[in-house]
Amino acid sequence: MTRIPVKKILIATAIATLVAVIISSDQLAFVNLDWLKTNQQGLADAIAADPVTSQLLFFALYVAMTALSIPGAAFMTVASGALFGVVQGTALALTAASLGATLAFLFSRYLLKDFISKLLGDRLNAINAGVEKDGAYYLITLRLVPLFPFFLINVAMALTPIRVWTFFWVSFVGMFAGTALYVNAGTQLAKLNALSDILSIPLLLSLALLGVLPLLTKKLVSLVNRYRQSH
């Protein structure tokens, strides 16, 4: 039986306790559209008064929530659009989400690897096989298709051989379309009643097709190369 180092247990316990305290308290009371609509003008005034500090605070909060897998990433992305506009909002949200996801990936890989391995069991074999076969193409497909939970991808990928830098840049590229979509929705906050209003069935199908595109491209390139070698 493999013994888990005490240091890892303490760090993992501290993180779990922090997440539990935050979720169970009123610290996340702002994570809803009604709160954002009510306070949008006040937040906009604060941002105008000190844009650099405001962006840094927003960025740090987004990274922390994502790194700790605290629910609210979709809300933060919408808020990014509502408060900072399409271009700046997309840049902030996309970078924060990618960095936070990478931190969650690292936490899972170095602190929770044994626990997650037992939790996922044989299901991890399929993920490992996908990464081994298609590498970055597999991850970018998971990121593009909105059917796969954001935090679950971070955790599952931590147990594969994928490199940290590859995980970061592929996540950045793969999340661009979805992030831009939510940020753009945030710029029209007054018309938005719920986060579920953003994703329609046709849009989900479009994103799913977009997600399959990288794998199809890889397959096509492979077929072309085989054809050239045989002729």
C-alpha positions in Angstrom: 0.0 0.0 0.0 1.4 3.4 -1.1 1.7 5.9 1.7 0.7 9.5 0.8 3.2 12.1 2.2 1.9 14.1 5.1 2.8 17.3 3.4 0.5 16.5 0.5 -2.3 15.5 2.8 -2.0 18.8 4.7 -2.0 20.9 1.6 -4.9 19.0 0.0 -6.9 19.3 3.3 -6.2 23.0 3.5 -7.4 23.5 -0.1 -10.5 21.4 0.5 -11.3 23.3 3.7 -10.9 26.7 2.0 -13.2 25.7 -0.8 -15.8 24.3 1.6 -15.7 27.5 3.7 -16.1 29.8 0.6 -19.0 27.8 -0.8 -20.8 27.5 2.5 -20.5 31.1 3.3 -22.0 34.2 1.6 -18.7 35.0 -0.1 -20.2 33.8 -3.5 -23.5 35.7 -3.1 -22.4 37.9 -6.1 -22.3 34.9 -8.5 -25.7 35.5 -10.1 -27.0 37.7 -12.9 -29.4 39.7 -10.8 -26.6 40.9 -8.5 -24.5 41.8 -11.6 -27.3 43.7 -13.2 -28.1 45.6 -10.0 -24.4 46.5 -9.4 -23.2 46.9 -13.0 -23.1 50.7 -13.0 -21.4 50.9 -9.6 -18.8 48.4 -10.7 -18.3 50.2 -14.0 -17.7 53.5 -12.1 -15.1 51.7 -9.9 -13.4 50.3 -12.9 -13.2 53.7 -14.6 -11.7 55.2 -11.5 -8.9 52.6 -11.3 -8.9 50.4 -14.3 -5.6 48.6 -13.6 -6.4 47.6 -10.1 -9.9 46.6 -11.1 -8.6 44.3 -13.9 -6.0 42.8 -11.6 -8.6 42.0 -8.8 -11.0 40.6 -11.3 -8.3 38.5 -12.9 -7.1 37.2 -9.5 -10.6 36.3 -8.4 -11.3 34.5 -11.7 -8.0 32.5 -11.5 -8.7 31.6 -7.8 -12.2 30.4 -8.5 -11.1 28.3 -11.4 -8.0 26.9 -9.7 -10.1 25.8 -6.7 -12.9 24.4 -9.0 -15.4 26.8 -7.3 -18.6 27.0 -9.4 -18.9 30.4 -11.2 -16.6 30.3 -14.2 -19.4 30.9 -16.6 -20.7 33.8 -14.6 -17.3 35.4 -14.4 -16.9 35.1 -18.1 -20.3 36.9 -18.7 -19.3 39.5 -16.1 -16.0 40.0 -17.9 -18.0 41.1 -21.0 -20.4 43.2 -19.1 -17.7 45.1 -17.3 -14.8 45.2 -19.7 -16.3 44.8 -23.2 -15.7 42.2 -25.9 -12.0 42.5 -26.6 -10.6 43.3 -23.1 -13.2 41.0 -21.5 -12.3 38.0 -23.7 -8.5 38.6 -23.1 -9.1 38.7 -19.3 -11.5 35.8 -19.1 -9.6 33.5 -21.5 -6.2 34.1 -19.8 -7.6 33.7 -16.3 -9.5 30.6 -17.2 -6.5 29.0 -18.8 -4.2 29.9 -15.9 -6.7 28.7 -13.3 -7.3 25.5 -15.2 -3.6 24.8 -15.3 -3.3 25.4 -11.5 -6.2 23.0 -10.9 -4.4 20.6 -13.2 -1.2 20.9 -11.2 -3.1 20.5 -7.9 -4.7 17.3 -9.1 -1.5 15.9 -10.6 0.8 16.5 -7.6 -1.7 16.4 -4.6 -4.7 14.3 -5.5 -3.3 11.9 -8.1 -3.9 8.6 -6.2 -7.3 9.7 -4.9 -8.5 10.7 -8.4 -7.1 7.6 -10.0 -9.1 5.4 -7.6 -12.2 7.6 -8.1 -12.1 7.4 -11.9 -11.0 3.8 -12.1 -11.2 2.2 -15.5 -12.7 5.4 -17.0 -9.2 6.9 -16.9 -8.0 4.3 -19.4 -10.1 5.8 -22.2 -8.8 9.3 -21.5 -5.2 8.0 -21.4 -5.8 6.2 -24.7 -7.2 9.3 -26.3 -4.3 11.5 -25.2 -1.8 8.8 -26.2 -3.3 8.5 -29.6 -4.3 12.1 -30.5 -2.3 14.2 -28.0 -3.2 17.9 -28.1 -6.0 17.2 -30.6 -7.9 15.2 -28.0 -7.7 17.9 -25.4 -8.7 20.7 -27.8 -11.8 18.6 -28.7 -12.8 18.3 -25.1 -12.4 22.0 -24.6 -14.4 22.9 -27.7 -17.3 20.6 -26.9 -19.4 22.3 -24.1 -20.8 18.9 -23.0 -17.7 18.1 -20.9 -17.5 19.8 -17.4 -14.7 22.3 -17.2 -13.3 21.2 -13.9 -13.5 17.5 -14.8 -11.3 18.0 -17.8 -8.7 19.7 -15.6 -8.7 16.8 -13.1 -8.8 14.0 -15.6 -6.0 15.4 -17.8 -3.8 15.8 -14.7 -3.5 12.0 -14.7 -2.4 11.7 -18.3 1.2 12.1 -19.6 0.3 15.5 -21.2 2.8 18.2 -20.5 1.9 21.3 -18.4 2.7 23.8 -21.1 0.8 21.8 -23.7 -2.2 21.7 -21.4 -2.1 25.4 -21.0 -1.8 26.5 -24.6 -4.3 23.9 -25.9 -6.8 24.9 -23.2 -6.3 28.6 -24.2 -6.9 27.8 -27.9 -9.7 25.4 -27.2 -11.7 27.7 -24.8 -11.5 30.7 -27.1 -14.8 30.1 -29.0 -16.8 29.4 -25.8 -15.2 32.3 -23.9 -15.9 34.8 -26.7 -19.5 33.6 -26.8 -20.1 34.1 -23.1 -18.2 37.4 -23.1 -20.3 38.7 -26.0 -23.5 37.7 -24.1 -22.3 39.7 -21.1 -22.2 42.9 -23.3 -25.9 42.4 -23.6 -26.5 41.8 -20.0 -29.9 43.5 -19.8 -31.3 40.9 -22.3 -29.9 38.0 -20.4 -32.2 36.3 -17.8 -30.1 33.1 -17.1 -26.8 31.6 -18.2 -28.7 28.8 -19.8 -30.2 31.3 -22.3 -26.7 31.6 -23.9 -26.6 28.1 -25.3 -29.3 27.0 -27.7 -29.5 23.5 -29.2 -28.2 24.6 -32.6 -25.4 26.4 -31.0 -24.5 23.4 -28.9 -24.5 21.3 -32.1 -22.3 23.8 -33.8 -19.8 23.8 -31.0 -19.8 20.0 -30.9 -19.1 19.9 -34.6 -16.3 22.4 -34.1 -14.9 20.2 -31.4 -14.7 17.2 -33.6 -13.0 19.2 -36.4 -9.4 18.9 -34.9 -9.6 15.1 -34.8 -11.1 15.0 -38.3 -8.2 17.3 -39.5 -5.6 15.0 -37.9 -7.2 12.0 -39.5 -7.3 13.6 -42.9 -3.7 14.6 -42.7 -2.8 11.0 -41.6 -4.7 9.6 -44.6 -3.0 12.1 -47.0 0.4 11.1 -45.7 -0.3 7.4 -46.1 -1.5 8.0 -49.6 1.7 9.8 -50.5 3.9 7.1 -48.9 2.1 4.4 -50.9 2.4 6.2 -54.2 
